[in-house]
Amino acid sequence: MIVIIGAGICGLGIGWQLAKAGRQVAVVERGEAGRATSWAAAGMLAPQVEAEPGEEALLPLLLESRALWSEFAAELAEDGGMAVDYRTEGTLVVALDRDDQARLDFLATYYREQRLEVEVLTGREILRREPYLSRRVVGGLFSPLDHQVDNRKVVEAMKRAFLAQGGILRESCPVLRLDVAA
């Protein structure tokens, strides 16, 4: 039996895939499955606009991971019995003042150096795309290849998929110690 500690997106996702592969798996969670960090996450699948200088070695993995999401979301929806609201219309990052804009200008140059597709937009262009944003918007970036997902639906679908594959979920079960025997 494989035991995974933590029933967030990572724990449930690994458990689901292991159970799907025919392994006996239990996921143990101190609280309620998926209700900690995974519940509070924003659901951004945005490695381009979240890339920072110094992370160049990690960037290919992040981009490849994002590229796998379309297929992954479909598999999860099928196995979990519910859609996870995977959306592909891109990601918008806004600047509300000159300091924000200076930071985005710096990042836009960095993204171009990394050959990442981003579009620099004026405040007017931003408001044309998203008219309900603050009128204080001075500019921003648009990344057409960055996506998002409803992280709470992802957690619920993973829980359902894991259980449907025969996984065992133990909630309200804190792990106080591990005894490892060879």
ZIBELNOR-V751306 format. One record per residue. N is the residue number from 1. OMEGA is omega in radians with two decimals (NA if undefined). Layout:
n=[N;N]
omega=[OMEGA;OMEGA]
This chain:
n=[1;2;3;4;5;6;7;8;9;10;11;12;13;14;15;16;17;18;19;20;21;22;23;24;25;26;27;28;29;30;31;32;33;34;35;36;37;38;39;40;41;42;43;44;45;46;47;48;49;50;51;52;53;54;55;56;57;58;59;60;61;62;63;64;65;66;67;68;69;70;71;72;73;74;75;76;77;78;79;80;81;82;83;84;85;86;87;88;89;90;91;92;93;94;95;96;97;98;99;100;101;102;103;104;105;106;107;108;109;110;111;112;113;114;115;116;117;118;119;120;121;122;123;124;125;126;127;128;129;130;131;132;133;134;135;136;137;138;139;140;141;142;143;144;145;146;147;148;149;150;151;152;153;154;155;156;157;158;159;160;161;162;163;164;165;166;167;168;169;170;171;172;173;174;175;176;177;178;179;180;181;182]
omega=[3.05;3.11;3.11;3.12;3.13;-3.09;2.97;-3.12;-3.12;-3.10;3.13;-3.13;3.10;3.12;3.13;-3.10;3.08;3.12;3.12;3.11;3.06;-3.14;3.03;-3.03;2.99;3.04;-3.09;-3.09;-3.13;3.12;3.10;-3.08;3.04;-3.04;3.11;-3.08;-3.13;3.14;-3.07;-3.09;-3.10;3.13;-3.13;3.01;-2.91;-3.13;3.14;-3.07;3.04;3.13;3.14;3.04;-3.11;-3.12;-3.05;-3.13;-3.12;-3.02;3.12;3.10;-3.14;3.13;3.11;3.12;3.11;-3.13;-3.13;-3.00;-3.11;3.12;-3.13;3.14;3.11;3.11;3.14;3.11;3.13;-3.09;-3.10;3.08;3.11;3.09;3.14;3.11;3.05;-3.05;-3.01;-3.07;3.09;-3.10;-3.13;3.06;-3.02;3.04;-3.14;3.10;-3.09;3.12;3.07;-3.10;3.11;3.11;3.13;3.08;3.08;-3.13;3.13;3.09;3.11;-3.13;3.11;3.10;3.13;-3.12;3.08;-3.09;3.03;-3.14;3.08;-3.09;3.02;3.07;3.12;3.13;3.09;-3.09;3.03;3.13;-3.09;-3.01;-3.11;3.06;3.12;3.09;3.11;-3.12;-3.14;-3.14;3.13;3.12;3.03;3.09;-3.07;-3.07;3.10;-2.98;3.05;-3.10;3.04;-3.04;3.14;3.06;3.09;-3.14;-3.13;3.13;3.11;3.10;3.13;-3.12;3.13;-3.13;3.13;3.12;3.10;3.11;3.12;-3.14;3.09;3.11;-3.09;-3.06;-3.12;3.07;-3.08;3.09;3.09;3.00;-3.10;3.10;-3.12;NA]
